[in-house]
Amino acid sequence: MKKKLFFLISILALSCTKDETNNSTDKAALNLVTGINCRQTLDQNEIVLKLGNPNILVNNKFKIYPNPANESVYILAQENVTDVWFVSAKPEKIHQELNFSSILNTNLYSEQTISSNSNFSLNGQSSSNIGVNIGTLTKGYYKVFVKIGGEIYWDNLYKYENQANNEEQFNKINDFWN
């Protein structure tokens, strides 16, 4: 009887060691998108539409537009951008009330980790205004990482397929986040 009781207690203890209350994606996961900022141009009067709670770190260092995009995106930075990486990401409607500015920082991801997970990259750049042809990337969400002054910043981007129109794509994205 003591052996059975010990066995049951052991199984119970082992089953309780896993934190079952936190089974969602880590809030700092490299491949997580929790929202995007939609922008068509860099017009100062344009209203940027925030969908979800974007887990981004731009610190007013750069802007990417248009977002969503299908063939080309442009990166406009305050200083020269030396490297750009596009990392495929998964959208999840989690952490919507979290203040990401309290956990995200330029040292969160290593350059090696970003590079090894990158679907597309531009290295050795030296410009504050970069145009990128993303036509070969598959439809979906991406984290766009840029290296500025030795620091890494990022924004979230949605790439749609060429045959769809902007309004149709925007409605699909908007419906997902609302």
Number of C-alpha atoms within 10 A of each C-alpha: 6 7 8 9 10 11 12 12 12 11 11 11 11 10 11 9 8 10 8 9 6 8 8 10 12 12 16 14 12 17 17 24 28 21 27 26 21 23 19 16 16 15 9 7 7 10 12 16 13 14 17 22 20 20 26 22 19 18 12 9 17 21 19 27 19 21 23 23 25 24 15 14 21 18 19 19 19 13 15 19 27 17 20 26 23 25 23 24 20 13 19 16 14 17 18 14 8 13 12 17 11 7 11 16 16 15 10 13 16 10 15 9 10 21 17 10 14 18 14 15 16 14 12 9 13 13 16 16 16 17 12 13 11 17 16 10 17 14 16 15 23 26 26 23 25 27 20 21 10 11 12 22 25 24 22 28 27 25 22 23 17 12 7 10 11 14 9 10 18 17 10 10 17 15 10 14 16 8
